[in-house]
Amino acid sequence: EDVDPQKTAFLLRKAWTLYSVTPLYRFHRARLRDYARLLSAFIAAEKQKGLAVEVGVELDIKVALSSIADLRGTELDQAALLVQLSSRSRASSRNSEDKLVWSGWFCSMFGDDLSENVPEDFTSLPLFLSHGAESYTSLVGSWFQKTFDCCFRRLAISPLNLSWMVAMWAGCKLDRADSAVELVFSMPRLSQPLDISYAIHPEDAKALWDTVQKTPGEITQEEVDVFMDCLYAHFHRHFKIHLSAAKLVKVSTAVASAHCDGIVKILQSQYLPGVLMLLTELAISQIQ
């Protein structure tokens, strides 16, 4: 489970958009260089409105595919697959550095539920995260879907799952927790949109969770419900507003933040496997 912080530092503190992906058919990791050339040609062709582009010719968009061996939970998991798009302007010199314009990665962290039942010709990497222009996400997704007969779907996060996330992350031990635990609620059925932000000191949130959790290392739905009910009761006592009637749309902690639209930012490398395990579970549940 130990992840090398230096190899994964680029994954932290970026807003990643989540997708679930069905297993890839006849994907071979030994052919990553070929796939990069083919994807690069596909992107160039799409940008030129369908005009064919010769594979291997130097293009404006450079594609790199690589494995991140550290990012997996068990031997059954496939190593994470990183896709990076870089651009070089036509005016720049040949020696100038390429500029990274888009990143995406496929991941399976303790995704045994899916990988155990996948036929031999299929590769299970159910979670996909993208950072960059949506147009590039669409192009990369289209190429993978056509090439490996898979399906990408945006992965939303329900209020129930957000409440689990805030309970789990608020209870994490950190050397320093600079940021407050924050919950953002959307009030329904109002003529004008209204969001309520509720911030709790990280030490207070952890102390509350420690009183709620019965068995360290294990979390139950009942404990999450009690944790949230305590926060609601405290808020009602001060502001006479029932947050339980509102929709939880975003949670932020020192570990990570998550939005109901399926956008996540991971802040601590030590909790990267734990966050990815939860997101992998959500992606698998959407596929199944």
Steps between C-alpha positions, in 0.01 A plus 500: 500500500801727538508751217820686415411869565752620236343288224145612582554865601358620165163338589456718810331839527338482155126490431436160336173422322383142562377239252420132523636279221393150399786249447729559202495226233836376369703777665870404511735696724798404283352713218479833688736673254285387205183615675658843564576542127153389396328727754717792391400443135133469600508833689672674208248357253207612714650847533527522121133404475552144394788540250728197526836548669793267442594302812845591629518849351594763760179669615399802705367272777742248645352200685676302773361182661672349802435261788503605867584164659467634858134591457316176565362334811558127443668269248163459328489874425648629175765770539364850437528631143595866448409689181663841445450745214766764437508777242783670320422818310611509137703814570702353787842348446550125471687497836228683691316304766152365425218652702271254679141591404297202624540196728284197562555169675332164534512338841388198700562514876371181668265445206491122556119485470526582131841358401422150635203467263658648188577261209864450394498744205375789715693745720318645799584866576157626613593849623610777262602849615561793266649847544489753217276616218182295457558493123816293555319273746237440233761421233699263722179332620377455141827338393509259796133409448553426128833320547420287807121467478448660844257760628574820697236653728523806723509393863283716727528478881177471698438695825516165685848430362609858575395452863711181515796689356483786748465258794794285386728790412415705810613203711840466331813566703714779356816667629346835414145570391508861382164502326157483659255220432243667275160381381309686229123454475262608226156610618223354283182659365608864531437764235869601522779241544639498854803311628588466867862444597561334838862498625621301802845519660690182396582406861133536602387287206754228584404507870132457404580210266715332770203505738270353231726225361472178697770287332811678367562407136135408440218734399128428494208688347360551851820677610496726194133585569573585864797717398288695250204528741730655762621758248141576394385537861785740581420713193127506581567605857689808380318597179158327520555345155439131431794397280353150472239656267776635272716313248866439586692599184865533608731394781853629566756373751879505540507154336291571187198685365214364291208656309174326409574564129784248529796733549762402756819660627740280701728690738697241702721233338476270805121472450514471119436118504206539740333771291556303177361183660174681578481654150576161337213351701264772372615446140445122525154545653402718200630238252326208672 
